[in-house]
Amino acid sequence: MRITFLGTGTSGGVPMINCNCAVCTSANPKNKRLRSSVMVEVNDTILLIDTSTDLRQQLLRQPFPRIDAILYTHAHADHIFGLDEIRRFNYLMQKRLPAYAHPKTMERLLKIFDYAFAEPHVPVVKGVPNLAPFVIEGPFEINGISVVPIPLQHGNQEIYGYRIGNFAYCTDVNRIPAESYSLLDNLEILVLDALREKRHPSHFSLGEAVSEARKIGAKRTYFTHISHILDHERHGSRLPKQMAFAYDGLVLECD
């Protein structure tokens, strides 16, 4: 399995507009963070998690020949408003792409992007994204690959993280329900939300994320959805040795 971080930033991205802080003006490319999304390649299947606002820029920088399915964590703007870029893959693949989401997330997607969704058998419509909606009701398979939804709390909203093999992606979370910890056992790679140093009502702070990572005990943990408060080198040097900040363009291999 190969995991490619297309973006690792929070909703405002880094650098922030009209900000002259040390991180926003940093020359370190690892402090340049587009909105969060990842691509997961398993055998010959390519799965995109979230269509971030910056998806076009991300896929020009790191091209992929196709997308076989999209997994949505939740329906906040920074995680869904790149959806229109999928139309290029519809044109290249000449098929409607399956999109999987929590019932509440799918409800929002169908309301905002009503023109983009139809049943899988409906032919591709030119000039618009073409997706087929699949509401997640438990573990499921895509091309024989097992995908386990992980219930997470993002403020007062239940969202999904995803486990694929020994990899789990848990962005935009400030609480992990007790029943979800068993879904995070024996991970090789955990990706976890770590917004900033101070506490936040809907995201883990860096200290909270480190504490949760220790509790989960993955072999390697990478933090994502990072704000301009956290400097890749300065704050990253303080992390436990099995933990690190992800960065845009980072590629990981997982058995």
C-alpha positions in Angstrom: 0.0 0.0 0.0 1.2 3.5 -0.8 -0.2 6.6 0.9 0.4 10.1 -0.8 -0.4 13.2 1.2 -1.9 15.6 -1.3 -2.5 18.3 1.4 -1.9 18.5 5.1 -3.3 22.0 6.0 -6.3 23.2 7.9 -9.3 25.0 6.3 -7.4 28.3 5.7 -4.3 26.6 4.3 -0.7 27.6 5.0 0.4 30.3 4.3 -2.7 32.1 5.5 -4.0 35.1 3.5 -2.4 38.3 4.7 -0.3 36.7 7.4 3.3 37.5 8.1 4.0 35.0 10.9 7.2 32.9 10.9 5.4 29.8 9.5 3.5 31.6 6.8 6.7 33.4 5.6 8.9 30.3 6.0 11.1 29.2 3.2 10.7 25.5 4.3 8.4 23.8 1.7 7.1 21.5 4.4 5.4 24.6 5.9 3.4 25.1 2.7 0.2 23.2 3.4 -2.8 22.8 1.0 -6.1 21.6 2.4 -6.1 18.1 3.6 -6.6 15.0 1.5 -4.8 11.8 0.7 -4.5 9.2 -2.1 -4.3 5.5 -1.1 -3.0 3.0 -3.6 -3.7 -0.7 -2.9 -2.6 -3.2 -5.5 -4.1 -1.7 -8.7 -6.8 0.3 -6.9 -6.5 4.1 -6.3 -8.7 5.6 -3.5 -9.0 9.3 -2.9 -10.0 10.4 0.6 -11.8 13.8 0.4 -11.9 16.2 -2.6 -10.2 19.2 -0.9 -10.6 22.8 -2.1 -7.1 22.5 -3.6 -7.6 19.3 -5.5 -6.8 20.7 -8.9 -3.5 22.1 -7.7 -2.7 18.9 -5.8 -3.3 16.6 -8.8 -1.3 18.8 -11.2 1.6 18.6 -8.7 1.2 14.8 -8.1 -0.7 13.3 -11.0 -2.6 10.0 -10.8 -3.8 8.2 -13.9 -7.3 7.5 -12.5 -9.4 7.4 -9.3 -11.4 4.3 -8.6 -13.4 5.6 -5.7 -13.8 8.5 -3.3 -14.2 8.2 0.5 -15.5 11.3 2.3 -14.7 12.0 5.9 -17.3 14.8 6.3 -18.9 17.6 4.4 -17.0 20.7 5.5 -16.0 23.0 2.7 -12.3 22.4 2.8 -12.9 18.6 2.4 -15.5 18.7 -0.4 -15.3 21.8 -2.6 -12.8 20.3 -5.0 -15.4 17.8 -6.2 -15.9 19.5 -9.6 -12.3 18.4 -10.5 -13.5 14.8 -10.7 -15.1 15.5 -14.1 -11.7 15.2 -15.7 -11.4 11.6 -14.4 -15.0 10.9 -15.7 -13.8 12.0 -19.1 -10.6 10.0 -19.0 -12.3 6.8 -17.6 -15.7 7.2 -19.2 -17.5 6.0 -16.1 -19.3 7.3 -13.1 -17.1 7.2 -9.9 -18.5 5.7 -6.7 -18.4 8.0 -3.6 -18.8 6.7 -0.1 -19.9 8.7 2.9 -21.6 8.7 6.3 -25.4 9.2 5.9 -25.3 12.8 7.1 -22.3 13.6 4.9 -24.0 12.1 1.9 -27.1 14.1 2.7 -25.1 17.3 2.5 -23.2 16.2 -0.7 -26.5 15.5 -2.5 -27.9 18.9 -1.5 -24.8 20.9 -2.5 -23.8 18.9 -5.6 -27.2 17.6 -6.7 -26.1 17.9 -10.4 -23.1 15.5 -9.8 -24.8 12.5 -8.4 -26.9 9.7 -10.0 -27.3 6.0 -9.7 -24.3 3.9 -10.9 -26.0 2.8 -14.1 -26.8 6.3 -15.3 -24.5 7.3 -18.3 -21.8 9.9 -17.8 -23.0 13.5 -18.4 -20.5 15.8 -20.2 -19.2 18.9 -18.5 -20.0 18.0 -14.9 -18.6 15.6 -12.3 -20.3 12.2 -12.4 -20.5 10.4 -9.0 -22.6 7.5 -7.8 -23.6 7.8 -4.1 -23.0 5.0 -1.6 -24.1 5.5 2.0 -21.8 3.7 4.4 -23.6 1.4 6.9 -20.6 -0.6 8.1 -17.4 -2.2 6.7 -17.4 -2.5 2.9 -15.2 -3.5 0.0 -13.9 -1.7 -3.1 -12.4 -4.1 -5.7 -11.9 -6.7 -3.0 -10.2 -4.2 -0.6 -11.7 -4.0 2.9 -12.6 -0.5 4.1 -13.6 0.0 7.7 -15.3 3.3 8.7 -14.2 4.6 12.1 -16.7 6.8 13.9 -15.1 9.9 15.2 -16.3 13.1 16.8 -15.6 16.5 15.2 -17.2 19.0 17.5 -20.8 17.9 17.8 -20.7 16.1 14.5 -20.1 12.4 14.0 -17.8 11.8 11.0 -15.8 8.9 9.6 -12.1 8.1 9.6 -11.1 5.1 7.5 -9.0 2.0 8.1 -7.6 0.2 5.1 -5.4 -2.8 6.1 -2.9 -1.6 8.7 -3.4 2.1 7.8 -5.9 4.5 9.4 -6.7 8.1 8.4 -8.4 10.1 11.2 -8.6 13.8 10.3 -10.8 16.5 11.8 -11.4 14.9 15.2 -11.5 16.1 18.8 -12.8 12.9 20.4 -12.5 9.2 19.6 -15.5 7.3 20.9 -14.7 4.4 23.2 -16.0 1.9 20.7 -13.7 3.1 18.0 -10.4 2.3 19.7 -10.7 -1.4 18.8 -10.9 -0.4 15.2 -7.4 1.2 15.6 -5.6 -1.8 17.1 -2.4 -3.1 15.6 -1.8 -0.3 13.1 1.4 0.2 11.2 0.5 3.8 10.2 -1.9 6.2 11.9 -2.7 9.6 10.5 -4.3 11.9 13.1 -5.6 15.5 13.3 -3.3 17.9 15.2 -4.4 21.5 14.6 -2.4 23.7 16.9 -0.9 24.0 20.4 -4.0 25.4 22.1 -7.2 23.4 22.6 -9.9 23.7 20.0 -13.6 22.8 20.1 -13.5 20.5 17.1 -9.9 19.4 16.6 -7.2 17.7 18.7 -4.4 20.1 19.8 -0.9 18.8 19.3 -0.7 17.7 22.9 -4.0 15.9 22.7 -3.0 14.2 19.5 0.3 13.0 21.0 -1.6 11.6 24.0 -4.1 9.8 21.7 -1.3 8.5 19.5 0.4 7.0 22.5 -2.9 5.4 23.6 -3.5 3.9 20.1 0.0 2.7 19.8 0.5 2.5 16.1 4.1 1.8 14.9 4.2 5.2 13.2 1.9 8.2 13.6 1.8 11.2 11.3 -0.1 14.4 12.2 -2.2 16.3 9.6 -4.7 19.2 9.3 -2.0 21.5 10.6 -2.4 25.2 11.1 0.1 28.0 10.6 0.8 27.9 14.4 2.9 24.8 14.1 6.3 24.9 12.5 7.4 21.7 10.8 11.0 21.7 12.1 10.6 23.6 15.4 7.6 21.7 16.7 8.4 18.5 14.9 11.7 18.2 16.7 9.9 17.8 20.0 7.7 14.9 19.0 8.3 11.4 20.2 10.5 9.4 17.8 7.6 7.3 16.4 5.6 10.4 15.6 6.1 13.1 13.0 4.3 15.8 11.0 3.0 14.8 7.6 3.7 17.3 4.8 2.4 17.9 1.3 3.9 15.4 -1.1 5.0 12.9 1.6 4.7 9.3 0.3 4.5 6.4 2.8 4.6 2.6 2.2 2.6 0.3 4.4 2.5 -3.5 4.3 
